Structures are given as structure tokens and as C-alpha cells.
């Protein structure tokens, strides 16, 4: 674990650590490290992982489009990720974007395998970050999740 995430609630710590390591692997072009970390991320509680990753993706989309997010912006995010990372599965990236935006229709098609979701999430986050700091975005996502849970 390269980051100190002790300030986070226990369920969020392994997710934050694995996502950070996965994004670092993508940035370094280390496919072996990405595969290993995606496997670790996929093995974590999918409810916690999905909530944290989905919230982080949504916040990045909102940050990248402060005047509002349109369908073309989502299409651009999908195509940008797939162009930048040819190993990204477009269907899985679309699944992640739809889930992050709360428009995923899960009635019908089964969810992609957890390892494919984890790998594509790391690729999507790396693309949306465009070189910016992940730690502050993860912290913002976790703060929003905590705020939402306290107010429910």
C-alpha cells in the first residue's frame, strides 16, 4: 500500500489503496501490475467498490463538464478512454459510465465480470483524471458518500 488511507473508514481503505495502485499501474504502462491490482480490486466487496468508483467517476465527469453533462460528453468520455487504452472494453466502460450516472438498466444483461469492471474502471479513471491527482478526487467521493449516508 503506497498511500496512507488510515483516516478512511475500514471498508473504504482497501478500495482506495487498490484504485490508487491500479491508476499508478495504468500511468506507468505496467500491464502486469494492473492485472494484479484489478484482481485485488475485483475481490473486494462489490457494493463498496462500486459505490466508491461510481461516485469518483461521476465527480470527475462533473468536474470535467462544469456547465452540465450532455449525452455527447458521455460518448466523448467513452471514446476517449477506448482510444487512449485499446485494452479497454467499450461495453464495460459504457456500463461503468451508466452506473456512475445512475442510468444503468440492470434488468436484462448480466453485469460484466468483476475483473473486467475493475480493469476498465482503472482505465476510465486514468483517462478522466488526465494527469490530475487521484487522491483528492477519491477523498471528495468518500466525503460525498459519507455526507449522503449521514443525511439518509
N, C-alpha and C positions, 0 to 999 in steps of 0.2 A: 504494500500500500504506500504510494508515494505522497499522498495528500493526508493531512491531518483533518479528519472529519469527526473528531470526538465530540464536537459541540452539537452534532445532529442526533436526533432520536435513533436508538439502536436499529430499527428496521431500515432506516434510510442510509446508514453508514456503508454497508456493502454495495448498495446500488451506486452511491456517489463515487466510491472508490473504483468500482468496475467500469463505470461510464467514463471516468477520467482516464483510466488506463487504456480503455478502448479508443477514445478520441486521440490520445497520445500516439497509439499504435497506427491509427489511420494517418495522422500527420507525419509520422516517421516513415510511412510506407512499409511497415512491418506486418505483412500478412499473417505470419505465424503467431505473433503476439496478439493480433486482432482475433484470430480464430480461437486462441486460448481464452482470451478475455471475454469474447462473445459467448463462449461455452459457460464461463463462470456467471456471466450476467443472465444467461438463459436458465441457469439452475436456481436462481433466486425466486422468491415469491412473486409470481406474475402480477398480482394485484398491486403490490408496492412498486415494482419495476415499471409497470405500465402507467401508473399514476404519475410517478416522478418523471419518466421520459416524456410522456404525453404533455405534461404541464410545461416542461422545459422547451419542447418543440413549439408549443403554442405561443409561449412568451417570446421565443426567438422570431417566429413569424410576425407577431405583433410589433416587435422591435424593428424588424426589417421593413415593415409597412405601417408606419405610424399614422398614415391618413386613412387606414382601413384596408382590409384584406378582401380582394376580389378573386373570383374563380381563376382568372388569368394568373394571379400571383401564386396560387397553389399549383397550377400547371407549370409555371416557371420554376418553382421550388423543386418539383418532381423532376423536370427535365434537367435542371442544373445539377442535381445530385447524381442522376444517372450518367450524365456526360462527364462529370468530374470523377466518378467512381464506377467504371464499367462493370465491376463485380456486383454492384447494387441491383437487386431485383426490383424492376419498376412496380410490379404488383404489390410487393411488400412495402415499398416506400409509400405508395398510394394508401395502403392500409394504415400505415403509421400516421400519415398526414390527416386522413379522415378521422382516425381515432383521436388525435390531438385536438382536432377542431370540433369534436362531438357530433360528427355527421356519419359515423360508421354504422352501416346497417349489417349487423352480425347474423341476421336471420337468413340463412341460406348457405353461404360459402363458409367452410371451416377456416379458422384462424391459421395463418402461416405457422410453421414450426417455430418454437421459441428461439432456436439458434439463428434462424433466418431473420427473425424480428430483431434480435439483439445486434447482429452484424449490420443490418440495414439501418437500425437506429443510430449506431455509431457513425456510419457514413453520412446519414442525413444531418445529424447534429454537427459534424465536422463541416459539412457544406454550409449549413445555416450560420454557423459561427464566423465563417470567413476569416479565420485567424484571430478572432477575439477570444477573450478569456471565458473558459467554461465554468470555472469555479463560481464566479459571481452570478452566472445565469442559473446554475443549479441551486445556489443559495436563495435566489429570488423565487425559484419554483417551489422550493421547500417552504419558504416563508408564506407563499400564497396558499399552499396546501394546508399548512398549519392554521392560517387565518380562516380558511373556509371550514375546516373541521371544528374550530372553536365556535364558529357562528352557526353551525348546523344544529 
